[in-house]
Amino acid sequence: MSDDLYAVVGNPVSHSKSPRIHSLFAAQTGEPVEYTAIQAPLDGFAETVTGFFERGGRGLNVTVPFKEQAWAMSDRRTWRAEKAGASNTLFIDKDGQLNADNTDGAGLVADLVKNHGVTLAGKRILILGAGGAVRGVLGPLLAEQPETLVIANRTPAKARVLAGLFADDAGDTQLRGCGFDEPAEVFDLIINGTSASLQGELPPLAPAVIGPATLVYDMMYSPDTTTFNRWALSNGAKAAMDGLGMLIEQAAEAFAIWRGVRPDTAPVIEALRDRVG
């Protein structure tokens, strides 16, 4: 019996760690999964997806720049995909409908709470950026019921629009958007949702947002400490984390959606950390 076929679709996609991650999940769980990477033409994503499922493919992960297109072409969406306006996980259901989910926020929360022991309930959180990466994680973060969630962005209007989109999901959380130069109070957790630090750039944040108990999390990952995390530690942050665990946890969420089995992420994080490092 042949293995069930899954893949990650992006452009470019050769750098993706998803095939390695899902191969480790399959080996660990004994699930009959074959997982590959597909580079779709920039103007041919929909055709690539349709062709994959017509050939008997079972599920797709979607990465840049196609997450919004995956959302748009789907027949059904989970609440978290709907709120994110983007999808990183696709599958065909028993009715033959294309379903879209977004596992990024679940991956971030799982990495913070399960792997790093961070409590989010009742905490003051600052998240940097107002693009797709941040929009994709706001719903699951708000579900953890922090005291405050501030979205800071280079263009303040974009941050305020994003805060407005999630106002109905905020509950008792104080949710607001602003520019990078506005936050001046100390936060319990600062999440960098921009890609700036991979280019050696930093958002113009005041060091006053960091106190001796502040934790920082860069959604990007790198063999070295990211520029943002180095800046935060040099300004007195208690600890810094990168996004490798988030990448693996969001993949585990997708694997569980597809296979009904949740893999143990700890050994996979360890294996990839050794490779990244």
ABEGO torsion letter per residue (X at the ends): XBBBBBBBBBOBAAABAAAAAAAAAAAAAGBBBBBBBBBBBAAAAAAAAAAAAAAGBABBBBBOAAAAAAAAABABBBAAAAAAGBBABBBBBAAGBBBBBBAAAAAAAAAAAAAAGBBABGBBBBBBEABAAAAAAAAAAAAAGBABBBBBBABAAAAAAAAAAAAAAAEABBBBBBBAAABABBBABBBBABAAAAAGBBBBBBAAABBAABBBBBABBBABBBAAAAAAAAAGBABBBBAAAAAAAAAAAAAAAAAGBBBBAAAAAAAAAAAAX
